[in-house]
């Protein structure tokens, strides 16, 4: 709420889980996911 993003408070595993859920939904809708696939590979 303070717009302070200097110290994010999210575990990489949780970020990856959410990304995988988003990718699944996006693919189901036929959206382009190439950029997010790259992020998945990094995580």
C-alpha positions in Angstrom: 0.0 0.0 0.0 3.0 2.3 0.5 4.3 1.7 -3.1 7.6 0.6 -1.6 8.9 -2.3 -3.8 12.5 -2.2 -2.6 12.2 -5.5 -0.6 9.6 -7.8 -2.3 8.1 -10.3 0.1 7.4 -13.3 -2.1 9.2 -16.6 -2.4 10.4 -17.7 -5.9 8.5 -20.9 -5.5 5.3 -19.0 -5.0 6.0 -16.7 -7.9 6.6 -19.8 -10.1 3.4 -21.5 -9.0 1.4 -18.4 -9.8 3.2 -18.0 -13.2 2.3 -21.6 -14.1 -1.3 -21.1 -13.2 -1.4 -17.9 -15.3 0.3 -19.7 -18.2 -2.2 -22.5 -18.1 -5.1 -20.0 -18.2 -3.5 -17.9 -20.9 -2.8 -21.0 -23.1 -6.4 -22.1 -22.6 -7.5 -18.7 -24.0 -5.1 -19.0 -27.0 -2.9 -16.1 -25.8 0.7 -15.7 -26.7 2.9 -16.8 -23.8 6.4 -16.8 -25.3 7.8 -14.1 -23.0 6.3 -15.7 -19.9 7.7 -19.1 -21.0 11.2 -17.5 -20.9 10.5 -16.2 -17.4 9.4 -19.7 -16.4 12.7 -21.1 -17.6 14.5 -18.6 -15.5 12.5 -19.4 -12.4 
